[in-house]
Amino acid sequence: MDRTFNAVYLKVPEGYVGFVEELPGVSTQGENLDEARRNLHDAVETVLEANQALTLIGTDGEEVIREPLLVTIRE
């Protein structure tokens, strides 16, 4: 499943800091913009996979309903 998020990169003396607007706490850095982008991509994948695993553990043996949720954000 593909999802699109808004990545924000901030130039700092050490290179770039990157974070995702929709995922509080997911941030990374890189010596250059390409490295920051790669690192942020990896961080988002890791967090989403970990959250999914935690949900599976927390609902093991329970009756659950999983379904897509479409949210439209007004700008």
C-alpha positions in Angstrom: 0.0 0.0 0.0 1.4 3.4 -1.0 0.9 6.4 1.1 2.1 10.0 0.6 3.3 12.1 3.5 4.6 15.7 3.7 8.4 15.7 4.3 9.9 18.9 5.6 13.7 19.5 5.5 15.4 22.2 7.5 18.9 23.4 6.6 21.2 23.3 9.7 25.0 23.8 10.0 25.5 20.1 10.1 23.4 19.4 7.0 19.7 18.8 7.0 17.1 17.8 9.5 14.0 16.1 8.1 10.6 15.3 9.6 7.1 14.3 8.6 4.2 16.6 9.3 1.7 13.8 9.7 3.9 11.6 12.0 4.9 13.3 15.2 8.2 12.1 16.5 9.5 10.8 13.2 12.6 12.8 12.3 16.1 12.3 11.1 19.1 14.1 9.8 21.7 13.8 7.1 24.9 15.5 6.0 23.2 16.4 2.7 19.7 16.5 1.4 19.8 13.2 -0.3 21.1 11.4 2.8 18.4 13.2 4.9 15.7 12.0 2.4 16.9 8.4 2.5 17.1 8.4 6.3 13.6 9.9 6.6 12.2 7.3 4.2 13.8 4.5 6.3 12.6 6.0 9.6 9.0 6.3 8.3 9.0 2.6 7.1 10.4 1.5 10.5 7.8 3.4 12.5 4.9 2.2 10.4 6.0 -1.4 10.6 6.6 -1.2 14.3 3.2 0.4 14.9 1.5 -2.4 12.9 3.4 -5.1 14.8 2.4 -3.5 18.1 -1.3 -3.4 17.0 -1.1 -7.1 16.1 0.4 -8.0 19.5 -2.1 -5.8 21.3 -5.1 -7.4 19.6 -4.0 -11.0 19.5 -7.0 -13.3 20.1 -9.4 -10.4 20.0 -12.2 -9.8 17.5 -11.1 -6.8 15.5 -12.2 -5.0 12.3 -9.6 -3.5 10.0 -10.7 -1.3 7.2 -9.3 1.6 5.1 -9.9 5.1 6.5 -9.9 7.9 4.0 -9.3 11.3 5.5 -9.4 14.6 3.6 -7.4 17.4 5.1 -8.7 20.9 4.2 -5.9 23.3 3.5 
